[in-house]
Amino acid sequence: HPMEVSILMEGFIQFRDESKNSGLHPLIYIIVSRILSTFLHVHPFID
């Protein structure tokens, strides 16, 4: 949905900026990203 890209990107950037101030170690984000990436790779369904 091309018309939604700019709105979704704004939300993503806001989330990213807020996450920098969360106090979580950056390694947590790497681990979660790897888990999500692996899950999406093996998930057999188009939702």
C-alpha positions, 0 to 999 in steps of 0.5 A, a space after each residue: 500500500 504505497 499511500 501508507 508508506 510515509 505514515 508507517 515510516 513516520 511511526 517507525 522513526 518515532 518508535 526508533 527515537 523513543 526506543 533510544 531513550 528506553 534504557 534497554 541494551 542495544 543487544 536486546 534489539 539485535 536479538 529481537 530483530 533476529 528472532 522476528 527475521 527468522 520467524 518471518 522467513 519460515 512463516 508459511 502463510 501470507 496474512 
